[in-house]
């Protein structure tokens, strides 16, 4: 039997926790095993001021109970003044930019990036990271590839601005990482493991529909190669995005994969299957700590070779890999 191993203070650097009943139902799926997470601000209405941010953080803390877990808060990108950004800086880990209408609850996103440069200037001076959902409004399979040029331009124009390419999925995004010292990326579990064929190659699986879409085997392989090489500019961000079953199994299916309940255990199986268990620590914690300059709370999670069955539902949401058996279990030991 394979020996267990310990992950210290695992972090999820891209997480959706929703609001109200959904927040209360699904937040413990993340706070149980993770020491902290970067919380996305695309609520209704968006979290784009400190009053809303404080209220959301308080709601999260109530939902997680006694779990050791730090919610690293973000603001929704808008035309902030330098004074607003300076007041917000002590309370946020970054500002999240959504192009208008590209994903869930992004209707208030940025319509024209040319109008955002004053905010980028202020963020660079104040050393506030910019987190980006990088997709255009082009053909759906090309949207992230087209956005690569925008990332390249932003990184050249603002060389001292920390930019996080969120949930990258393409060969081109992986290659771009090495061109700019302040450019980084998150990678999700589902993009690391799957391709578009898993969602639409046979009967359509709506629970794997997400944005950005799952891509080609070559794209998935590029992500795996970079992660398994221990690339220091790549960190885990689940993009766990819950929707109730009736909003997934319907016409107009909502985009999002709810992976929080299986994230650590399935990642453990992935790294172990490659004989590279030692690299998981960097991917799920150390790289993020170095990139953001954060020190998460102490939390030790043991990956044990104990088979378990993923529940059919968690908080009324169908989780990633529902009903399947996973060979590794994550257990918080202190």
BELCOR-V824597 format. One record per run of one state. SS is the DSSP state (hx for helix, st for strand, lp for the rest). FROM is the first residue (numbers start at 1). TO is the last residue. If there is no record, write none. Layout:
# BELCOR-V824597
{{SS & FROM & TO} {SS & FROM & TO}}
This chain:
# BELCOR-V824597
{{lp & 1 & 4} {st & 5 & 8} {lp & 9 & 10} {st & 11 & 15} {lp & 16 & 19} {hx & 20 & 31} {lp & 32 & 35} {st & 36 & 39} {lp & 40 & 49} {hx & 50 & 64} {lp & 65 & 69} {st & 70 & 76} {lp & 77 & 81} {hx & 82 & 91} {lp & 92 & 93} {st & 94 & 99} {lp & 100 & 109} {st & 110 & 110} {lp & 111 & 112} {hx & 113 & 126} {lp & 127 & 128} {st & 129 & 133} {lp & 134 & 142} {hx & 143 & 157} {lp & 158 & 162} {st & 163 & 165} {lp & 166 & 170} {hx & 171 & 179} {lp & 180 & 182} {st & 183 & 187} {lp & 188 & 188} {hx & 189 & 193} {lp & 194 & 195} {hx & 196 & 200} {lp & 201 & 205} {hx & 206 & 208} {lp & 209 & 216} {hx & 217 & 228} {lp & 229 & 233} {st & 234 & 236} {lp & 237 & 239} {st & 240 & 240} {lp & 241 & 244} {hx & 245 & 248} {lp & 249 & 256} {st & 257 & 257} {lp & 258 & 259} {hx & 260 & 273} {lp & 274 & 276} {hx & 277 & 292} {lp & 293 & 299} {st & 300 & 304} {lp & 305 & 307} {st & 308 & 309} {lp & 310 & 313} {st & 314 & 314} {lp & 315 & 316} {st & 317 & 317} {lp & 318 & 324} {st & 325 & 326} {lp & 327 & 328} {st & 329 & 332} {lp & 333 & 334}}
